[in-house]
Amino acid sequence: MDLELWWLILPPLFFALGWLAARIDIKQLLRETRKLPLAYYKGLNFLLNEEQDKAIAEFVEIVKSDPHSIDLNFALGSMFRKKGEHERAILVHQTLLGRNDISPEQRGKGEFELALDYFKAGLFDRAEELLTKLLDSPHERTASQYLLDIYQQEKKWEKAIATASRISNGSSAFQHEVAEFHCELAQRDIANSKAEEAKVHLDRALQVHRKCVRANILLGDIAVAEKRFAQAVEYWKKIETQDPQFLSLVGQRLIDAYKEDGRSAEGLQLLKAYLSSYPSLDILEIVFQSMSEQEGLESARDFLYGELRRNATMLGLKSLVEAEIHFVPAERRPDLEAIRNLLHDNTKKLAMYQCRQCGFRARQYYWHCPGCTGWETYSPKLGGDSAV
Ligand SMILES: [Zn+2]
């Protein structure tokens, strides 16, 4: 009986203790609150209302009256950077780093923030210097990622390879990009007539990422420059097992190499087989041109009719009208030419490559998108991935 009574006392006791604890917290909070200047709340209010300019003005006032507030200085520097006022952000962070009363952690954070200011301001040399220093700090991973960005923008491919390998740490992350960096180095060597060095980079690209289509395209290009046409064909044929949609990028190269090797008919048969398995406008156009040369325009036109029945496209129709102009009587030609011109105007956009990531269109194929800087974000087919 005594035990049961004792239990009845417990709930009100806990309630009283909770109430007391809450009162202590509220008192503490009120004491802290009184310490904060009014400008702080004003600044906070402006931030919440997304009025960044006014918020910055209020925070500048607080920092003036209380220059020792390290966190506020960090917040202010970060706001200046977000607003694009890089010089002011740099000044805030440099002033912070000039102080003797900051902890090693705060110094590391300050250096990282200053590196970001330099990065955003496009002062890559200074950003690189600071970020490299931070590779042995808790900021290592983020610093490496910014360094990787800098090295790509500055086309420092060797450093980009080393940094990407450091971040991936033996995993398959960045294999796609690292293969592209090797291809960039190979492309530079090819431009400087250093074919042997280029081949080493391309072999490495394939070791890192065996599906690196670009490496086989470049190996084929080197083989052509060395007049090893049969070898070039073999490199490009490998693309079918890597990613067949990229065959459209080597269709013309294949036809030309087969021709140089005295095997034009064989080349045309191969491209017809590709077209049948992987329909693409680029290959269709190349097959049509090659058939016109090898088998005559009439045969090429009939082939085009068959393909269009199988896979109707606007660009294919334009090629067909162009072919048809040669067969109609002279008095009907102006009509067909008018249709051809109309189709040409309406298919201009389709006859371009398009980035899947940012939508940037270009007449030439880019491995590194100039719009969003993504790697292999362009569809290798004209008109993008949509049926045209
Ligand atoms: Zn893009």
Residues whose N, C-alpha, C, O or C-beta is under 5 A from the ligand:
A	BS01	ZN	C355 Q357 C358 G359 F360 C369 G371 C372 T373 T377
